[in-house]
Amino acid sequence: MNASLQSIAAVFRLELRKTFLARRGLWVYLLALAPFVLFLGYTVQNKVEAQQRQELAAHNQKPLAAADFAAIHRGMTEAEVLARLGPPARQFRFGRRRRAANDTIELRLDARFRYSDGSALYDIFLEDGKVMNVRPRPGPTLGDVNLLFATVFQFFYLRLAVFFGCLGIFMNLFRGELLDKSLHFYFLAPVRRSHILAGKFLAGLAAAVVIFGGSAAVQIWLLGRQPGVSGLGHMGAYLGVTALACLGYGAVFLAAGLNFKNPIVPAVALLLWESVNPFLPALLKKISVIYYLTQLCPVSVASGPGVSPLFALLVAAPTAISKSAALVGLLVVAAVVLAYSARRVRRLEIDYSAD
């Protein structure tokens, strides 16, 4: 190992422990765990509902399938429903008052029958003894879970959790040393400043990838254990996108930490820039991190069912490029920002009296 690599490795070892255990960055772990808590609640709810579907199916007089419920249509009588499906596992009957044509008040008898075929709940609504509506409530499919994770990943995890997590990690690599009045110890050591920057950045990148990549892996594992879902795919792609997000945002916030003492200013400016990216001209879109990340995500949220046009515009770049071009573009953006940071750190002057 040559002297340059030895210097970078020495700084990396010193910074790695500080980065993982920095008191100013403990909230980063909470950000990374937020989607896990959400998906844990979702998993518990689905397991309870799956158990409920099985319990209701056990009350059926005969085995029922989706085709039996497809045969129930509007206008059928209660007797015809019972003949076709048997007694419901649960039923709710209630009376409602309504005004008749001759301006008299009459009592209408309504009912709701609940059945299950083991994989879905079926609520059959009757008015005056006739079917008015059949509402199926199936359990989540693999497609549903994939779309749920892709939506949370693109809209919350990348744009907020990883964004602010990298803010907390990389902004403090130099800013934290300035606040602690300890940066001069590094600058007085016989180590090039560019090597100090490289070691610090690699330590921050390692911490960010482990924290946010580990959280993403646990989230995918957890969602893959939903009832009726045999594993969630694209784990490698999601972990790769998470690592690239840490690289891109890390480079930007490292540069911000060398130029700003107050993290609010660069955070707000970059958040606004990333948020309005879909509305920018084609050339300006490319000066962004989220533009490339959305192109690399394996599942397109914008093409999912029931997605509003505004939400689709926010989570997907309107001008599609190939994944290889997106990867190269993100690496170029990160390299340019890091090159600027290396030049900036060589000219950085320490003035503790101004703090």
C-alpha positions as CSV (number, residue, x, y, z in Angstrom):
1,M,0.0,0.0,0.0
2,N,1.5,3.3,-1.0
3,A,1.7,6.4,1.2
4,S,-1.5,8.0,-0.2
5,L,-3.6,5.0,0.5
6,Q,-2.1,4.6,3.9
7,S,-3.0,8.2,4.8
8,I,-6.6,7.8,3.5
9,A,-7.0,4.5,5.4
10,A,-5.7,6.0,8.6
11,V,-8.2,8.9,8.4
12,F,-10.9,6.4,7.4
13,R,-10.3,4.3,10.6
14,L,-10.3,7.4,12.8
15,E,-13.5,8.8,11.3
16,L,-15.5,5.6,11.0
17,R,-16.2,5.1,14.7
18,K,-16.9,8.8,15.2
19,T,-19.4,8.8,12.3
20,F,-21.3,5.8,13.5
21,L,-21.5,7.0,17.1
22,A,-21.7,10.8,16.7
23,R,-24.1,12.3,19.2
24,R,-25.2,14.9,16.6
25,G,-26.2,12.1,14.2
26,L,-28.2,9.7,16.4
27,W,-31.4,11.0,14.8
28,V,-30.2,9.6,11.5
29,Y,-30.9,6.1,12.9
30,L,-34.5,7.1,13.6
31,L,-34.9,8.3,10.1
32,A,-33.7,5.0,8.7
33,L,-36.0,3.0,11.0
34,A,-39.2,5.1,10.2
35,P,-40.2,3.0,7.2
36,F,-39.5,-0.2,9.1
37,V,-42.0,0.8,11.8
38,L,-44.5,1.6,9.1
39,F,-44.1,-1.8,7.4
40,L,-44.1,-3.6,10.7
41,G,-47.5,-2.2,11.4
42,Y,-48.6,-3.1,7.9
43,T,-47.3,-6.7,8.3
44,V,-49.1,-7.2,11.7
45,Q,-52.3,-5.8,10.2
46,N,-52.1,-8.2,7.2
47,K,-51.4,-11.2,9.5
48,V,-54.4,-10.4,11.6
49,E,-56.7,-10.0,8.6
50,A,-55.3,-13.2,7.1
51,Q,-56.2,-15.1,10.3
52,Q,-59.6,-13.5,10.2
53,R,-60.2,-14.6,6.7
54,Q,-59.3,-18.2,7.6
55,E,-61.6,-18.2,10.7
56,L,-64.5,-16.9,8.7
57,A,-63.9,-19.5,5.9
58,A,-64.1,-22.2,8.5
59,H,-67.7,-21.2,9.2
60,N,-68.8,-21.8,5.6
61,Q,-71.4,-24.5,5.1
62,K,-69.5,-25.7,2.0
63,P,-66.2,-24.8,0.4
64,L,-66.5,-21.4,-1.4
65,A,-64.4,-20.0,-4.2
66,A,-64.1,-16.7,-6.0
67,A,-66.4,-18.0,-8.8
68,D,-69.2,-18.5,-6.3
69,F,-69.1,-14.8,-5.3
70,A,-68.8,-13.7,-8.9
71,A,-72.2,-15.3,-9.5
72,I,-73.8,-13.0,-6.9
73,H,-75.2,-10.0,-8.7
74,R,-77.4,-6.9,-8.0
75,G,-81.1,-7.7,-7.6
76,M,-80.7,-11.3,-6.3
77,T,-82.9,-12.0,-3.3
78,E,-81.6,-13.0,0.1
79,A,-83.0,-16.5,-0.4
80,E,-81.0,-16.9,-3.6
81,V,-77.8,-15.8,-1.9
82,L,-78.3,-18.2,1.0
83,A,-79.0,-21.0,-1.5
84,R,-75.9,-20.3,-3.4
85,L,-73.4,-19.6,-0.6
86,G,-75.1,-20.9,2.6
87,P,-75.4,-19.0,5.8
88,P,-72.9,-16.2,6.2
89,A,-70.1,-16.4,8.8
90,R,-71.3,-13.0,10.1
91,Q,-74.4,-10.9,9.4
92,F,-75.5,-7.5,10.4
93,R,-79.1,-6.4,10.2
94,F,-80.4,-3.0,10.8
95,G,-83.4,-0.8,10.0
96,R,-83.4,2.6,8.3
97,R,-86.2,5.1,8.0
98,R,-86.9,6.6,4.7
99,R,-89.5,8.9,3.1
100,A,-91.8,7.2,0.7
101,A,-93.4,8.7,-2.5
102,N,-96.6,9.6,-0.6
103,D,-94.6,11.5,2.0
104,T,-95.0,8.9,4.6
105,I,-92.1,7.4,6.7
106,E,-91.5,3.7,6.2
107,L,-88.9,1.3,7.7
108,R,-86.4,-0.2,5.3
109,L,-84.6,-3.4,6.5
110,D,-81.0,-3.6,5.4
111,A,-78.4,-6.3,5.9
112,R,-74.8,-7.1,5.4
113,F,-73.5,-10.6,4.9
114,R,-69.8,-11.4,5.4
115,Y,-68.2,-14.4,3.8
116,S,-64.7,-15.6,3.1
117,D,-63.1,-18.1,0.8
118,G,-59.9,-18.0,2.8
119,S,-58.0,-15.6,0.6
120,A,-60.5,-12.7,0.5
121,L,-63.4,-11.2,2.5
122,Y,-66.7,-10.6,0.7
123,D,-69.3,-8.2,2.1
124,I,-72.7,-8.5,0.4
125,F,-75.1,-5.5,1.0
126,L,-78.8,-6.1,0.9
127,E,-81.7,-3.6,0.9
128,D,-85.2,-4.8,1.5
129,G,-84.0,-8.3,0.9
130,K,-82.3,-7.7,-2.4
131,V,-78.6,-7.5,-3.2
132,M,-77.3,-4.0,-3.9
133,N,-73.6,-4.5,-3.9
134,V,-70.9,-7.1,-3.5
135,R,-67.6,-5.8,-2.1
136,P,-64.5,-8.1,-2.2
137,R,-61.6,-7.4,0.1
138,P,-58.7,-9.6,-1.0
139,G,-55.4,-9.8,0.8
140,P,-52.3,-8.1,-0.6
141,T,-50.7,-9.6,-3.7
142,L,-47.0,-9.5,-4.7
143,G,-47.8,-6.7,-7.1
144,D,-49.5,-4.7,-4.3
145,V,-46.6,-5.1,-1.9
146,N,-44.1,-4.3,-4.7
147,L,-45.9,-1.1,-5.5
148,L,-46.3,-0.1,-1.8
149,F,-42.6,-0.5,-1.2
150,A,-41.6,1.3,-4.4
151,T,-43.9,4.2,-3.5
152,V,-42.5,4.6,0.1
153,F,-38.9,4.1,-1.2
154,Q,-39.1,6.7,-3.9
155,F,-41.3,9.3,-2.2
156,F,-40.2,9.1,1.4
157,Y,-37.0,7.0,1.7
158,L,-34.9,8.6,-1.0
159,R,-36.3,12.1,-1.0
160,L,-36.5,12.6,2.8
161,A,-34.9,9.8,4.9
162,V,-31.7,9.4,2.9
163,F,-31.6,13.1,2.0
164,F,-31.7,14.3,5.6
165,G,-29.7,11.4,6.8
166,C,-26.8,12.3,4.5
167,L,-27.3,15.9,5.6
168,G,-26.7,14.8,9.2
169,I,-23.7,12.6,8.4
170,F,-21.8,14.5,5.7
171,M,-22.4,18.1,6.8
172,N,-20.8,17.3,10.1
173,L,-17.6,15.7,8.7
174,F,-15.9,19.1,8.6
175,R,-18.5,21.3,10.3
176,G,-18.5,19.1,13.4
177,E,-14.7,19.4,13.7
178,L,-15.0,23.2,13.4
179,L,-17.7,23.3,16.1
180,D,-15.5,21.1,18.4
181,K,-12.4,23.2,17.5
182,S,-10.4,20.1,16.6
183,L,-10.0,20.4,12.8
184,H,-6.6,22.0,13.2
185,F,-5.2,18.7,14.6
186,Y,-5.8,17.1,11.2
187,F,-4.4,20.1,9.3
188,L,-1.3,20.1,11.4
189,A,-0.6,16.4,10.7
190,P,1.7,15.5,7.8
191,V,-1.2,14.4,5.7
192,R,-2.5,16.1,2.5
193,R,-5.8,17.8,3.0
194,S,-7.3,15.9,0.0
195,H,-6.4,12.7,1.7
196,I,-8.2,13.9,4.9
197,L,-11.3,14.7,2.7
198,A,-11.1,11.3,1.0
199,G,-10.9,9.4,4.3
200,K,-13.7,11.4,5.9
201,F,-15.9,11.0,2.9
202,L,-15.4,7.3,2.6
203,A,-16.1,6.9,6.4
204,G,-19.3,8.9,6.0
205,L,-20.3,6.9,2.9
206,A,-19.6,3.6,4.7
207,A,-21.8,4.6,7.6
208,A,-24.6,5.9,5.4
209,V,-24.7,2.8,3.2
210,V,-24.7,0.5,6.2
211,I,-27.4,2.4,8.0
212,F,-29.8,3.1,5.1
213,G,-28.9,0.0,3.0
214,G,-29.4,-2.2,6.1
215,S,-32.7,-0.6,6.8
216,A,-33.8,-1.1,3.2
217,A,-32.8,-4.7,3.3
218,V,-34.8,-5.3,6.5
219,Q,-37.8,-3.6,5.0
220,I,-37.7,-5.8,1.9
221,W,-37.3,-8.9,4.0
222,L,-40.2,-7.9,6.3
223,L,-42.6,-7.1,3.4
224,G,-41.6,-10.4,1.7
225,R,-43.2,-12.2,4.7
226,Q,-46.7,-11.0,4.0
227,P,-49.4,-13.7,3.9
228,G,-49.6,-14.9,0.4
229,V,-46.4,-13.2,-0.7
230,S,-43.4,-15.4,-1.3
231,G,-40.6,-12.9,-1.0
232,L,-40.1,-9.4,-2.5
233,G,-37.9,-9.0,-5.5
234,H,-35.4,-6.4,-6.6
235,M,-33.5,-6.3,-3.3
236,G,-30.1,-5.9,-5.1
237,A,-31.4,-3.1,-7.3
238,Y,-32.9,-1.2,-4.3
239,L,-29.7,-1.6,-2.3
240,G,-27.7,-0.3,-5.2
241,V,-30.0,2.7,-5.6
242,T,-29.7,3.4,-1.8
243,A,-25.9,3.3,-2.0
244,L,-25.9,5.6,-5.0
245,A,-28.2,8.0,-3.2
246,C,-25.8,8.1,-0.2
247,L,-22.9,8.7,-2.7
248,G,-24.7,11.6,-4.5
249,Y,-26.2,13.3,-1.5
250,G,-23.1,12.7,0.5
251,A,-20.9,14.4,-2.0
252,V,-23.3,17.4,-2.1
253,F,-23.6,17.8,1.6
254,L,-19.8,17.3,2.1
255,A,-19.3,20.3,-0.2
256,A,-22.0,22.2,1.7
257,G,-20.3,21.5,5.0
258,L,-17.2,23.2,3.7
259,N,-19.0,26.3,2.8
260,F,-21.8,26.8,5.3
261,K,-21.8,26.8,9.1
262,N,-25.6,26.7,9.2
263,P,-27.0,23.4,7.7
264,I,-30.5,24.9,7.3
265,V,-29.5,27.1,4.3
266,P,-28.1,24.3,2.0
267,A,-30.7,21.8,3.2
268,V,-33.6,24.0,2.2
269,A,-32.0,25.1,-1.0
270,L,-31.2,21.6,-2.2
271,L,-34.6,20.2,-1.0
272,L,-36.4,22.9,-3.1
273,W,-34.1,22.1,-6.1
274,E,-34.8,18.4,-5.9
275,S,-38.5,19.0,-5.4
276,V,-38.9,21.2,-8.5
277,N,-36.7,18.9,-10.7
278,P,-39.7,17.5,-12.7
279,F,-40.6,21.1,-13.7
280,L,-37.1,22.2,-14.8
281,P,-35.8,22.4,-18.4
282,A,-34.2,19.2,-19.7
283,L,-30.6,20.5,-19.2
284,L,-31.2,21.7,-15.6
285,K,-32.8,18.4,-14.6
286,K,-29.4,16.7,-15.0
287,I,-27.8,18.9,-12.3
288,S,-29.6,16.8,-9.7
289,V,-29.3,13.6,-7.7
290,I,-33.0,12.5,-7.6
291,Y,-33.3,12.8,-11.4
292,Y,-30.8,9.9,-11.8
293,L,-32.1,7.9,-8.8
294,T,-35.7,7.7,-10.1
295,Q,-34.4,6.3,-13.4
296,L,-32.5,3.5,-11.6
297,C,-35.4,2.3,-9.4
298,P,-36.6,-1.1,-10.6
299,V,-40.4,-0.5,-10.2
300,S,-42.1,2.5,-11.8
301,V,-44.5,4.1,-9.3
302,A,-45.8,6.5,-12.0
303,S,-47.4,3.6,-13.9
304,G,-49.1,2.0,-10.9
305,P,-52.9,1.8,-10.8
306,G,-54.8,4.7,-9.3
307,V,-51.8,7.1,-9.3
308,S,-52.7,10.7,-9.7
309,P,-50.9,12.7,-12.5
310,L,-49.3,15.1,-10.0
311,F,-47.9,12.3,-7.9
312,A,-46.7,10.5,-11.0
313,L,-44.9,13.6,-12.1
314,L,-43.2,14.0,-8.7
315,V,-41.9,10.4,-8.4
316,A,-40.8,9.8,-11.9
317,A,-38.6,11.8,-14.2
318,P,-40.6,12.8,-17.3
319,T,-37.6,12.4,-19.7
320,A,-36.6,8.7,-19.5
321,I,-32.9,7.7,-20.0
322,S,-31.3,4.3,-19.9
323,K,-30.1,2.9,-16.6
324,S,-26.5,2.9,-17.7
325,A,-26.8,6.6,-18.7
326,A,-28.4,7.4,-15.3
327,L,-25.6,5.6,-13.5
328,V,-22.9,7.4,-15.4
329,G,-24.7,10.7,-14.9
330,L,-24.9,10.3,-11.2
331,L,-21.3,9.3,-10.9
332,V,-20.3,12.3,-12.9
333,V,-22.3,14.7,-10.7
334,A,-20.7,13.2,-7.6
335,A,-17.2,13.3,-9.1
336,V,-17.6,17.0,-10.0
337,V,-18.8,17.9,-6.6
338,L,-16.0,15.9,-4.9
339,A,-13.4,17.5,-7.1
340,Y,-14.7,20.9,-6.1
341,S,-14.6,19.9,-2.4
342,A,-11.0,18.7,-2.8
343,R,-10.1,22.1,-4.2
344,R,-12.0,23.9,-1.5
345,V,-10.5,22.0,1.4
346,R,-7.0,22.9,0.2
347,R,-7.8,26.6,0.6
348,L,-9.8,26.2,3.8
349,E,-8.7,28.5,6.6
350,I,-9.6,27.9,10.2
351,D,-10.9,30.8,12.2
352,Y,-12.3,29.7,15.5
353,S,-12.7,33.2,16.7
354,A,-15.6,33.7,14.3
355,D,-17.6,30.9,15.8
